Amino acid sequence: MMRSLYSGVSGLKTHQTKMDVIGNNIANVNTIAFKSSSTTFTDIMYQTTSGASRATANTGGKNANQIGLGVTSGSTKVSITAAGAAQSTGQAFDIKLTDSNNTNFFIVNNGSENLFSRSGSFYIDGNGNLCMSSTGYMVMGWQVDPTTQAIRKDTVSALRVMSAENLTSPPEATENANVKGVIDKNDTNVTSDDGYAMSLSFFDNLGYQYTAKFAVRSVDGDNGTYSVELSNIYDDDNNDILKAWMDADPVNNTLDKVFGTNTTATKGFSLQNGFTFNTSAGNIIETVYEGKTYQRNGGIVTEGGVQGLWFKDAVSAATHFFSLAEIYGVDDATISKPGATLDISATNGDLQMTYPTTNHTLQFNKADGSFSFIGSAGNRSQNLDMTQFGVQFRTIDVNFQNSLNYDNGGTSTMAIDKGDISGTRGVGKKLGTMTGLSVDGTGKIYGSYDNGNTVLLGQIAVAQFANASGLEATGNSCYRTTLNSGDFDGIGVEVTADGGSMNTGQLEMSNVDLSAEFTEMITTQRGFQANSRVITTSDTMLEELVNLKR
């Protein structure tokens, strides 16, 4: 009877252990990536009261007589390969591991060792590291090789995806441009002296922006012949760097070095606003300011950045400066074309401007209005050689093959865009500022920038174990390796190695099955109850034995 008492006690203890496991499972029914546990029982040992005997010629063999001495917990097994349901969160750094055997684990580091978890609730900390939301443990992965810009799969390290160098994306110089749209021969802009204006906005290698101004003029619109001229190149402070470059060295810095063929053009401006010309005296005179007569005093000069002429009062000899805009009604930008020279005619006082130009012929097919050539037969493009202005520039290939010559109601739509004809290569970019992060199905982390760049910043690695159930739970949804789980090699594998993937915006929930847990709770309760009855019954029998003395 003493044996039954202690067997009952062992039964109570073992069922209490199972109840503890069930209670822990139910408590963690909503814990992210929690893996439920189950308990198995095993008998302890047996007392042999008589051993087995072998059969003889006259008697049969006899089995051993053994009495069991109770029960104990054989094992507590973690159901680590059973996946929990997916919960959608919409958060970019909530990541669910999807793999056939559920044996992939995120690698995290607590500052002293690598641990493993299937809880993918991550965030970016104040230092730009990818970390576990619950613990702050750093998520480990592979870095980008700075030479090849590919993932270098060596020892895992902390993924600092928002380091100072990742917050910006390098600028790129523009190398291609393409002209598209319609030029209409009846467009009054095309037939005017100034021509139809087009602007190309582009970048140098440092991310500074510039604007090149072009003009398209009709040469023989009926036969589809036009000319294309480069007129100005402005920086982002509206300074004409083309004019400054040509004025710095008029002999060597010529327009043909920037945009092909070099020719000259002239433009005349007549006296305006009451100014007249005295042919006998050879002077421009004007009756202004209460009838006072002013006479020209010298040639064209620049005062305060404005070109004009000095005049003197014919009576008092007082001097007065009039700008060319006042005299000829022309804006200063027009008479300040790169390389322009100005001369005042001694015959009629008109202003004549001679300036270098690049009159590339733009020819269209008269039959269907399609593009034929630019410059000369066979050419689809012309180079805008920005390298003349510094090493930070690239030569821009300006492609005209998508331009057309149609009747568009007297309106032209021709325009120049950055990039090749596909609009994807040679566009050029300013310095980019990070606007977002994303993770793809392989765990690769990409940064998005406001200049259109998408840059690979790292890759989340995973660890795989032959016996994932052998991992030791450390709390906080983390595990560490044991002698029976297999070791971690410090490198890890890509999640796709066994056909798995990472799903962003989702989390793996607990795999606790409440219906199964409640059923186990019932059997555990009844087992505990039955073992308590063994103790009380044995106690009653002992009481009867003691009462024999009465």
ABEGO torsion letter per residue (X at the ends): XAAAAAAAAAAAAAAAAAAAAAAAAAAAAABBGBBBBBBBBBBABBBBABBBBBBBAABBBBBBBBBBAEBBBABBBBBAABBBBBBBAGBAABBBBBBAAGABBBBBBAGABBBBBABABBBBBAAGBBBBAAAGBBBBBBBBBAAAGBBBBBBBBBBBAABAAAABBBBBBBABBBBBEBBBAABAAAABAAEBBBBBBBBBAAGBBBBBBBBBBBABAAAGBBBBBBABBBBAAGBBAAAAAAAABAAABBAAAABEBBBBBBBBBBBBGGBBBBAAAGBBBBBBGGGBBBBBBEBBBBBGGBBBBBBBBAAAGBBBBBBAAAAAGBBAAAAABBGBBBBBBAAAGBBBBBBBBBBBBBBBBAAAGBBABBGBBGBABBBBBAAAAEAABBBBBBBAAABBBBBAGGBBABBBBBEBAAGABGAEBBBBBBABBBBBAAGBBBBBBAAGBBBBAEBBBBBBBABAAABBBAEGGBBBBBAAAEBBAGAEBBAAAAGBBBBBGBBBBBABBAAAAAAAAAAAAAAAAAAAAAAAAAAAAAAAAAAAAX
